[in-house]
């Protein structure tokens, strides 16, 4: 028993001295945290953006002859990938376009082409009046053929008024393919509920 007691006392004394030994160690050197590196954003998802603005003339008004409205839309390559993916999954694309934006036209044409390639012709909703920059234009064969191609590729076309319907029809489009629906019409609210695939 005496040996056990002596061993316990020696062990307790050794344990009490151990923290004193740690005081003899050198302090850890100070190191700064590494600099923050912002992650590089990749555009792997759908992205589309737009811009609007105005160009003012001498009277600071867009209503004068020298003022004008500016606008456009941007999109990325993933726009095409998503269109193919959804079209091949059974969805029908619906794209909005007007006669003011070349970028918007290109995006609409891409949707119409993808729709035809996937055997799901896209619906084109044409907004705007008859006094647009690129539509209707009879003085430019290039613009005439460009919009004719878009309208022919579309599976159906919705527009704002009968005047625009007549202008689209003049591009050689069958009038049964064109629906004239007022901008704030309740007809836009008529729909058939469909369960979407997950």
Secondary structure, DSSP 8 states (H G I E B T S, - for coil): -HHHHHHHHHHHHHHHHHHHHHTTS-------------------S--EEEEEEEE--TTS-TTSTT-EEEEEEEE-HHHHHHHHHHHHTT---EEEE-SS-HHHHHHHHHHHHHHHHTT---EEEE-S-S--SSSS-SS-HHHHHHHHHHHHH-SEEEES-HHHHHHHHTTT--GGGEEE--TT-GGGG---------
